[in-house]
Amino acid sequence: MKTIPMLLAGLAMVVVGALFALGQRSAGRSVGYAMMIDIGAILLALSLNTRVGTQAAVAALALRGPALALWG
């Protein structure tokens, strides 16, 4: 039962971030919304409350550093 709020928060972040990113013309804001979607996806993975979900969340966090370095 504890995972329902995390699931809803992650889903809301993914949906709202995607909707707001569609209308952006600024690259900086688009990257910000992409980060919002990424955090939402991590919350969704953690809300599964399984080993695979946790591994997916850790992998996404581990890949964030190299991804940000490539964007910069």
N, C-alpha and C positions, 0 to 999 in steps of 0.2 A: 504493500500500500504506500510505502514511502516514495516509491519511484514515480507515482502518478504526477505530482507537481513538477518533477524534473522532466518527465516526458512532455508535459504540456508546455513548459518553458522552452525546451529545445525545439519543439514543433513550431511554437510561435516565433522564435528567433529565426528559424529557417524560412518560414513563409513571409514574415514581415521584411526580413533582409532581402529576400529575392524580389519581392514586389517593389521595394524602394530602390533596389539596384537597377531595375529595368528602366526607370525614368532618369537616371543620372547621366550627365554629360561630363562631369568632372571625374578624372581618373582617381584622384585621391579619395573622393567619397565612395566611388565604386569599390576601391580596395577596402575601405572601412566596412562597407556592407558585406563584402566577401568574408572578412574576418568575423562579422556577426553570424553569418551563415555557418562558418567553420566551428565557432563556439557552440552554436545550436546543434550541429551534428555530433559534437563531442558529448553534449548533454544527452542527446538521444541514445548514443552508444552506451553511456553510463547507466541510463535508465533501464536498459535491458537486464541489468543486475546478473550478468553472466560473465564467465571468464573471457569469452570471445568479445563481448562488448567492451570490457575493460581493456583488453589488448588493442582493440581498434582505437579506443580513446587515447591510450598511451602512444600508439604509433602516430596518430594525428598530431599529438603534441610534440613528439620527437621530430616530425617532419616540418613543423612550423618554422623552426630556426633556419634551416637551409632554404625554405621557400621564401621567407622574408629577405634573406640575403640575395636571392636571385632577383626578387622584385626591385631591390635597391640598386 
